Every structure is written in C-alpha cells, then in structure tokens.
Amino acid sequence: MRAVTARRYGGPRVLALETLPRPRPGPREVLIRVEAFGVTRGDARLRALDAPRGMGLPLRLALGVTRPRRVVPGREFAGTVAEVGPGVTRWTAGTPVMGITPGLTLGAAADYCVVAEGGLLVRRPDTLPVPEAAGYFFGLLTAADFLMDQARLGAHERVLVNGATGAVGAAATWLAARLGATVTALASPGNHDFARALGATETADYRAPPPPGPYDVVLDVAGTLPWRQARPLLTDTGRLGLVSAALGPQIAASLHPNRQGRRLCAGLVKETPQALARALAFHAQGYRPVITALPLDAIVEAHRLASSGHKRGNVVVLTV
C-alpha cells in the first residue's frame, strides 16, 4: 500500500510517500480502506515535535526519543471497511465509516489502517461526503469538550473565540452560536465574513487588542490569550478555555481551577465513542466542516498549511 512516512522529526519536507506492507486485522480489529485523512495542527505538532512549553520531553518519550517509532502519521480518516478480523460482529466489509485512530497510535495517512472493532469508529452518514467526513471530528470534538463539558456554556452567554477560523475555531464558532451564545470571533480581516457565516455576531482583527467584553467564556484556540491577558475580559463568573495550553497552565488548571469566581479550563479532550456520537449528531443540525482537499502527492503542502496557523477550516488529503 501507499503510505505517508516521517522517519525523523522536522518540517513538512521530512514526509515521504513509500510502499509498505498492507496491514492485516487481528482479533476484533477492522481493516479500513482509507479514502481520505485529515491533516490537523495536532498532526503538524507531532511531526515537528512542536509541543507546548513543558510537553516536549513527555511527547518524545511517547513518540520516540530521537526519531518517531510510528512512522506513518495521521489520526482522522474516512473510508470503507475492507476486511474484518476474527470475532468482529459489529462491522462488515463495504460499510462506509469515519473515525480516529486512538491516542498516539497514528497510522491513518495511508491506503489502509487498522482500528479496534469497538473503538473510535462510526458509520459515515450518506449525507456526509468522504472529504468532509475525514475532517469532521478533530475540531468539533475539541470545541464541544471545551464549550459544553469544561466551560459549560449556556444560551445567551457571550463568547470570545481567539483563533476562530481554523479547524477548532471554526467548529467552536459554529457550535457556540448553535448553543444560543453571542459570539465574537478574533481572526484575520480576510476571514471575518467566513466567521460571520459560521455564526459570529462580531468580528475583530486578532492583531489588535480584543474587544473588552466582558465575556462569559473566552476560548483561546490560538494560544495567545493566557490567564493574565484574558482575566480582564471575563465576567465575574467567566471561564477561560486554554485549548493550546502549555504544561504549567494545565497543571495550574488541574490544581487551582477556580479563580475568585472565574474558572480556568485546560483539561484533555475526551475521545470516546460517546463523544464521537455527540459530535456526529450535530451534522443533523447542519454542521458541515469547511474543507481544503489535496491529493496524496501534495502531502508536504497539506502539512505546510496545517503548520501555518492561518488555514481556513480543515485540511484533508484524498487517497482515491
């Protein structure tokens, strides 16, 4: 099979296309014929070992100290069940599916990947084309976890989304508006119309000081509004969601989340079958991820876009 490989850490040009043996599903595993896979900011960080401050050593220990142990990157995918392993009862060959490879197992950036029968895998709705399905979960899972579970966003509250038009920010802008909040989107001026189309009521240039609010929730996707800068923007019961938190703020949020009535949210995003089901339910309510689709031989450009911090929506690579 064709597979993207990264045999060392570095920029997008460390990626190559190789021919590797096709994997075989083991007991209670499913072989997926990958038709498209997502390339996220998270994928770019893993490739470059570009971790938030304090996370570099733990990430090296998990991925490989001097070079990647798992050479095929990629987590999000959409495709078709190609083969099932012994004991599989939930899936049959030919079923259209979408999902995520668990944890740091990676491996989706190839013609085929293997996932567990009961893992992060769902049937793809007929109304969701393959490219959109491949870029569906990363942004929306993160947005839903921070806004609904950690910040507990309520209707009629005010939300500031810092970095509102990438994969996570676009999903958060749409979701917050869908939940009945009033959304202010920080983004480049060229993306203001896009943010308004997602549901933002107000927009502002991310290079200028943010509008003063006050906001019930500040969601810092871009990583440029830490507690000290965000605190004056919050109401007395406001919540700050640090999507790209360094190790220090993550520990601080765990040990001391409540700050004189305000709350710091920096927990890990839950990736469970239940979280996938909730995210997929928003498709019936109109959620459609914005996609930039590229062919497999443009994998370097896909990762360049994902690394740029200025992409609109999601980057997806097509394998068929």
Secondary structure, 3 states (H helix, E strand, C coil): CEEEEECCCCCHHHEEEEECCCCCCCCCEEEEEEEEEEECHHHHHHHHCCCCCCCHHHHHHHHCCCCCCCCCCCCEEEEEEEEECCCCCCCCCCCEEEEECCCCCCCCCECEEEEECCCCEEECCCCCCHHHHHCCHHHHHHHHHHHHHHCCCCCCCEEEEECCCEHHHHHHHHHHHHCCCEEEEEECHHHHHHHHHHCCCEEEECCCCCCCCCEEEEEECCCCCCHHHHHHHEEEEEEEEECCCCHHHHHHHHHCCEECCEEEECCCCCCCHHHHHHHHHHHHHCCCCCEEEEEHHHHHHHHHHHHHCCCCEEEEEECC
